Amino acid sequence: MSKYNANTKVTFSVSTGYVGCRKTETFTLGELGYEDFDEELMESWVQQDYEQWLFDNIDGGWSLEDD
């Protein structure tokens, strides 16, 4: 039996290092759509979801400027 279930909570967070610039959000595995709680794959799956969440919650970019 897995130690994880649909009610297991996972918290995602990101910070720029500046005061007040930290975002956290907590989900249950059920809210993330998990139905299979394979312990060997759980870390990989959650990492993929975290990377997507991170991408969705940061705004940045770059530009080239001519002299």
Backbone as CSV, one residue per row, in Angstrom:
resi,resn,N_x,N_y,N_z,CA_x,CA_y,CA_z,C_x,C_y,C_z
1,MET,0.843,-1.184,0.000,0.000,0.000,0.000,0.888,1.246,0.000
2,SER,0.558,2.214,-0.834,1.331,3.443,-0.956,1.099,4.349,0.245
3,LYS,2.116,5.112,0.596,1.956,6.098,1.668,1.300,7.369,1.147
4,TYR,1.074,7.445,-0.173,0.423,8.590,-0.789,-1.005,8.247,-1.159
5,ASN,-1.882,9.260,-1.121,-3.257,9.086,-1.571,-3.764,10.418,-2.104
6,ALA,-5.005,10.472,-2.534,-5.572,11.680,-3.138,-5.562,12.870,-2.185
7,ASN,-5.494,12.622,-0.876,-5.502,13.703,0.107,-4.103,14.160,0.513
8,THR,-3.059,13.505,0.005,-1.689,13.906,0.308,-1.463,15.301,-0.252
9,LYS,-0.923,16.199,0.569,-0.696,17.582,0.145,0.725,17.767,-0.365
10,VAL,0.846,18.608,-1.381,2.145,19.001,-1.918,2.119,20.525,-2.050
11,THR,3.182,21.180,-1.604,3.272,22.627,-1.690,4.366,23.009,-2.669
12,PHE,4.004,23.847,-3.634,4.948,24.394,-4.598,5.301,25.803,-4.140
13,SER,6.559,26.206,-4.307,6.947,27.568,-3.960,8.032,28.070,-4.892
14,VAL,8.064,29.384,-5.037,9.090,30.050,-5.832,9.350,31.409,-5.187
15,SER,10.592,31.843,-5.231,10.971,33.125,-4.652,12.085,33.740,-5.468
16,THR,12.072,35.070,-5.564,13.161,35.778,-6.227,14.257,36.139,-5.236
17,GLY,14.006,35.948,-3.967,14.971,36.313,-2.943,14.702,37.682,-2.331
18,TYR,13.749,38.412,-2.872,13.396,39.722,-2.347,12.212,39.584,-1.396
19,VAL,12.158,40.456,-0.399,11.066,40.437,0.571,9.733,40.597,-0.156
20,GLY,8.795,39.732,0.186,7.463,39.795,-0.401,7.355,39.161,-1.783
21,CYS,8.418,38.605,-2.272,8.415,38.021,-3.621,8.448,36.504,-3.576
22,ARG,7.637,35.941,-2.710,7.547,34.488,-2.597,6.106,34.082,-2.865
23,LYS,5.952,33.081,-3.681,4.614,32.553,-3.969,4.600,31.087,-3.583
24,THR,3.588,30.692,-2.858,3.397,29.287,-2.520,1.954,28.920,-2.821
25,GLU,1.772,27.672,-3.162,0.434,27.159,-3.431,0.433,25.687,-3.042
26,THR,-0.600,25.281,-2.321,-0.712,23.907,-1.851,-1.861,23.211,-2.570
27,PHE,-1.582,22.004,-3.011,-2.561,21.173,-3.711,-2.610,19.809,-3.043
28,THR,-3.700,19.108,-3.233,-3.708,17.678,-2.896,-3.346,16.937,-4.182
29,LEU,-2.856,15.722,-4.029,-2.542,14.928,-5.212,-3.800,14.704,-6.047
30,GLY,-4.941,14.608,-5.380,-6.209,14.470,-6.091,-6.513,15.688,-6.944
31,GLU,-6.254,16.887,-6.410,-6.483,18.109,-7.183,-5.574,18.170,-8.409
32,LEU,-4.398,17.573,-8.310,-3.470,17.540,-9.432,-3.823,16.442,-10.441
33,GLY,-4.837,15.653,-10.103,-5.322,14.631,-11.028,-4.669,13.266,-10.885
34,TYR,-3.963,13.057,-9.804,-3.303,11.764,-9.610,-4.318,10.706,-9.225
35,GLU,-4.230,9.571,-9.892,-5.063,8.426,-9.563,-4.206,7.233,-9.186
36,ASP,-2.978,7.214,-9.684,-2.020,6.156,-9.387,-0.982,6.747,-8.450
37,PHE,-0.715,6.097,-7.360,0.194,6.640,-6.359,1.448,5.786,-6.230
38,ASP,2.019,5.428,-7.373,3.246,4.643,-7.436,4.382,5.424,-6.784
39,GLU,4.881,4.938,-5.664,5.909,5.650,-4.907,7.178,5.858,-5.707
40,GLU,7.521,4.913,-6.571,8.750,5.029,-7.346,8.661,6.150,-8.380
41,LEU,7.467,6.456,-8.863,7.294,7.484,-9.884,6.818,8.816,-9.341
42,MET,6.340,8.847,-8.100,5.718,10.044,-7.538,6.625,11.266,-7.621
43,GLU,7.881,11.151,-7.243,8.785,12.303,-7.252,8.938,12.870,-8.662
44,SER,9.066,12.013,-9.639,9.197,12.449,-11.026,7.930,13.165,-11.495
45,TRP,6.768,12.614,-11.190,5.506,13.224,-11.602,5.314,14.588,-10.957
46,VAL,5.555,14.669,-9.657,5.379,15.940,-8.952,6.388,16.966,-9.476
47,GLN,7.603,16.549,-9.766,8.601,17.470,-10.322,8.113,18.044,-11.652
48,GLN,7.526,17.225,-12.492,6.997,17.713,-13.769,5.875,18.722,-13.547
49,ASP,4.980,18.440,-12.610,3.899,19.375,-12.303,4.456,20.669,-11.714
50,TYR,5.482,20.567,-10.867,6.097,21.759,-10.287,6.717,22.627,-11.380
51,GLU,7.417,22.012,-12.314,8.053,22.778,-13.389,7.012,23.516,-14.226
52,GLN,5.880,22.888,-14.488,4.808,23.566,-15.223,4.226,24.697,-14.386
53,TRP,3.988,24.463,-13.100,3.465,25.495,-12.202,4.429,26.667,-12.147
54,LEU,5.722,26.388,-12.032,6.739,27.428,-11.977,6.697,28.272,-13.250
55,PHE,6.657,27.612,-14.396,6.582,28.306,-15.678,5.346,29.204,-15.735
56,ASP,4.222,28.729,-15.194,2.976,29.490,-15.208,2.982,30.668,-14.242
57,ASN,3.905,30.667,-13.260,3.874,31.676,-12.204,5.058,32.633,-12.199
58,ILE,5.879,32.613,-13.222,6.958,33.589,-13.303,6.844,34.352,-14.616
59,ASP,7.256,35.574,-14.566,7.213,36.425,-15.739,8.614,36.987,-15.922
60,GLY,9.173,36.711,-17.019,10.516,37.212,-17.277,10.810,37.140,-18.754
61,GLY,11.950,37.597,-19.109,12.330,37.557,-20.505,13.639,38.273,-20.716
62,TRP,13.956,38.507,-21.966,15.181,39.199,-22.314,14.967,39.906,-23.636
63,SER,15.837,40.838,-23.926,15.763,41.550,-25.207,17.160,41.957,-25.644
64,LEU,17.341,42.086,-26.934,18.582,42.576,-27.500,18.398,44.037,-27.892
65,GLU,19.410,44.841,-27.647,19.307,46.260,-27.992,20.452,46.637,-28.921
66,ASP,20.108,47.350,-29.950,21.115,47.875,-30.865,21.774,49.100,-30.243
67,ASP,23.059,49.294,-30.561,23.753,50.497,-30.065,23.330,51.709,-30.840
